[in-house]
Amino acid sequence: MDKPRANRLIASNRKAYHDFFIEDTFQAGIELFGMEVKSLRAGRCNLGDSYVDIREGQAFLVNMHISPYEFANVHQKDPMRRRRLLLHKYEIRKLDAAKTRQGYTIVPTKIYFDGSLVKLDVALAKGKKLYDKRHDLAKKDAQREIARTFKNQAN
């Protein structure tokens, strides 16, 4: 019998949800070296300014920082190197076609362990304007105020 696989979050890109409207998400594998996986197990990863670039029919993750594993040998890889994403061809074609439309980009939203495999959620996203960001913040504040009011009434 197969055991259920546990998902363990490594890092999340909360800035992506603030700066973009997320329209569609895809799960991708990521090509890593052993010492990078060990560093990810320690939670040493930053998705901050990373994005997905598509070249010659392949998807690459650019600007994701994986800190060097301190117990590894001296032959470490560049922490900011481009890493190939493992997606189906039809997914890559769909992302590439959508990226050419005005205002769309492909951003990673979270990286996690699916069992022993490292997975990355990438999202097709459209940039928000400043007034959209303000509207979202006002909406969050209103929800927080409503929750606070209900909590006080319950006590």
Secondary structure, DSSP 8 states (H G I E B T S, - for coil): ------EEEEEE-HHHHHHEEEEEEEEEEE---HHHHHHHHTT-EE-TT-EEEEETTEEEEES-EE---TTS-S----TT--EEEE--HHHHHHHHHHHTSTTEEEEEEEEEEETTEEEEEEEEEEE--HHHHHHHHHHHHHHHHHHHHHHHHH-
